[in-house]
Amino acid sequence: MKEKIQAVLDEIRPALQNDGGDVEFIDFNDGVVIVRLMGACGSCPMSTMTLKQGIEARLKAAIPEVVAVEQI
């Protein structure tokens, strides 16, 4: 499962890096993916939208076992 999640994050990563940010996979437990937004994404006021409408949406579409994405 972790490899599948990392593969999807690797697809998303270039878009985040273009804006000066990045995402780090931390853990997967009971359908919840835990990530850390870094760089510009960590302090951006739009980070919640990026997390939910971008990262979470892509992960849910690609991996049915994912029910939510949260950040630490």
N, C-alpha and C positions, 0 to 999 in steps of 0.2 A: 504494500500500500504506500509506504513512504517513497518508493521509487516513482510510482505513478504521480503522486503529489508533486514531487520535485520536478518531474518532467513538465507538468503544466506550469509550475512557477518559472521554469526556465524559458517557456514560451512568452510569459508575461514580462519577465525581467528586462528585456531591451527597451520596452516602452517606459518603464519606471526609470531606468538608467538614463534615458534621453532627457528626463526632467530632473536629473541629479539625485535620484533616489534608488532604492533597492528593496528587496524583500528577502527575509531569511526564514526558512522553515524551521520551526522549533519542535513541534510534536503533533501527533494525531491520536486522539482518544475519544472513544464513543461517538464517532462521526464528526467530531469538532477538530478542525485544523487550527493550530496555534502558530502564528507568524509574528515576526518583528519587522516593522517598517523602519527603514534606515535612511540616512541622508536627508534630502529635502522632503521625502515622503513621511519621515518621522515627525516633522514639525509643521507640515502643511495643513491649513485649515480644511482642505478637501480630502484629507486622508481617510476619513470615515466613508466617504463616497467611493474612493478608490478601493478601499477594503471590501465593501459590501457589493457595489455594483460592478466592480472590475474583477478583483481576485476571487471573491466568493462565487460570483456568477459563473466564472470560467471553470472553477474547480467543481462546482455542483453539476455543470453540464457535462464535464468530462468523466467525473467519478461519482456515480450514484450514491455511494456510501457516505459521501460528504454531506452533512446537514447544515454546517455553519463554519464560518471562519472568524476567529477572534485574534486580537493582537495583544501582545504584552508590552 
